[in-house]
Amino acid sequence: MTMTLSEADFAAPIDHRFFEDYQPGAVYEYGHLSVTEKEILDFAAQFDPQPIHTQPAWASTGPFGGLIASGWHTAGLLMRLFADHYLSRNASLASPGVDELRWPAPVRPGDSLRLRATILSARASRTKPDRGLVHTRGELLNQDDQVVLSLVAMNLIGRRP
């Protein structure tokens, strides 16, 4: 079970949230997700079968001194928290993409992760008046407050009727 971790949260609940609720400068934190060795191995076996993600013995001699999660697994964990707590359940329309995707530190078995979402900008669409575009800095942090993933997400969010 993940939860709101900061004093601040949206005034509107996630299933009644619209573009107007995403205010630039607001910062929200949500978490925690724990990562197990089995989850790392299972994800890597299916999607990123590199030895650093699939072979603990080999990984122990590698550059990180042990098994680490695929960056794509880490991105999926961020997305889970993003969808559970941040993105509107009634007005999220789509995403044209993400920018600045980085993995500055590895995720290891046993790590506990949380999301920090900072709204960078929100502007109404010039061509479609029923929606706006929100840019969010998403950061996934581990239990030691290290950023393990950062990105800038773009999300189209419906406007309040």
C-alpha positions, 0 to 999 in steps of 0.5 A: 500500500502506498500513501501520501508522504507530505503534508501537502496534497491536491485539494481535489481527490485523484478521481475528481482532479482536473487541469486547474488543480495542477499548480506550478511550483507545487511539490508532492511526495508519495510512496513507499514501494519496496523492491525485492530481488525476485522482482528485479530478476523476474523483470530483467528475465522478461525485458532486460536480460543483461547479467547485471540484472539477471545474475547475482553472482556475476553482478557482485563482480560488476561495476555496482558490486551487486544486483541492480534493477533495470532502469526500465523496471525503475521507470515502471515503479515511478509510473506506478506511484505516478498513476496511483497518486498523481495523475487524475483518474478522470481527466488524464488524457495521454502523454506526448512523452518524457524528457530528461530521463536519467538513472543517477543511482542504481536500485538494489534489492530491498530498496524502499522508493518514493516519488517526488512530483514537482509541477514545473508548468501548466498551460491551457491548450491553444487549439483544444480548449478542453485540456491543458499540458502539465510538465512535471519533474518526477523523481524516484528517491530511495531510503537514503534520499538518493535520486534513482530516477528523474524525468520531466513528464508531459501530461495532457489533462482535461479541464474542469467542465 
